[in-house]
């Protein structure tokens, strides 16, 4: 689902979704950059802005229940 992009684990929490016990797993990964952004960021080590995906995993059997993009909270 993420392809070859690097990612990191951001959050794991237990919750309910449509009456099912689930684990909410949030992964963060670098946003794909345009060519202009890549050229302007050469020489820096920053990963840049992250995107987040939220996975809902059934707590009983480990099945993937849902996946969606998660918007970061404004800072």
C-alpha positions as semicolon CSV with decimal commas, in nm:
position;residue;x (nm);y (nm);z (nm)
1;X;0,000;0,000;0,000
2;X;0,296;0,229;0,051
3;X;0,515;0,089;-0,224
4;X;0,888;0,143;-0,177
5;X;0,851;0,466;0,022
6;X;1,004;0,471;0,371
7;X;0,756;0,501;0,656
8;X;0,752;0,522;1,031
9;X;0,506;0,414;1,295
10;X;0,331;0,718;1,441
11;X;0,053;0,584;1,667
12;X;-0,120;0,267;1,778
13;X;-0,438;0,275;1,984
14;X;-0,731;0,046;2,057
15;X;-1,079;0,161;1,951
16;X;-1,415;0,043;1,818
17;X;-1,530;0,082;1,459
18;X;-1,881;-0,016;1,350
19;X;-1,916;-0,232;1,659
20;X;-1,582;-0,411;1,613
21;X;-1,279;-0,388;1,840
22;X;-0,993;-0,255;1,625
23;X;-0,638;-0,133;1,646
24;X;-0,589;0,213;1,489
25;X;-0,242;0,213;1,335
26;X;-0,111;0,539;1,189
27;X;0,192;0,539;0,959
28;X;0,374;0,853;0,846
29;X;0,569;0,875;0,523
30;X;0,730;1,152;0,316
31;X;0,498;1,328;0,075
32;X;0,590;1,275;-0,290
33;X;0,771;1,585;-0,409
34;X;0,747;1,764;-0,740
35;X;1,065;1,804;-0,945
36;X;1,089;2,169;-0,835
37;X;1,071;2,068;-0,467
38;X;1,336;1,799;-0,518
39;X;1,579;2,040;-0,687
40;X;1,523;2,313;-0,426
41;X;1,578;2,069;-0,138
42;X;1,906;1,922;-0,268
43;X;2,170;1,955;-0,001
44;X;1,927;1,930;0,289
45;X;1,858;1,620;0,494
46;X;1,499;1,705;0,582
47;X;1,233;1,459;0,476
48;X;0,989;1,742;0,425
49;X;0,619;1,729;0,500
50;X;0,470;1,394;0,593
51;X;0,147;1,229;0,484
52;X;-0,033;0,986;0,712
53;X;-0,232;0,669;0,653
54;X;-0,459;0,525;0,917
55;X;-0,520;0,151;0,915
56;X;-0,797;-0,013;1,118
57;X;-0,706;-0,371;1,204
58;X;-0,958;-0,614;1,358
59;X;-0,831;-0,683;1,710
60;X;-0,963;-1,041;1,711
61;X;-0,833;-1,177;1,382
62;X;-0,589;-0,921;1,238
63;X;-0,793;-0,850;0,923
64;X;-0,765;-0,508;0,763
65;X;-1,101;-0,337;0,822
66;X;-1,036;0,006;0,669
67;X;-0,763;0,238;0,545
68;X;-0,779;0,612;0,493
69;X;-0,558;0,916;0,461
70;X;-0,529;1,106;0,785
71;X;-0,493;1,481;0,787
72;X;-0,234;1,612;1,034
73;X;-0,359;1,846;1,304
74;X;-0,277;2,213;1,240
75;X;0,011;2,343;1,449
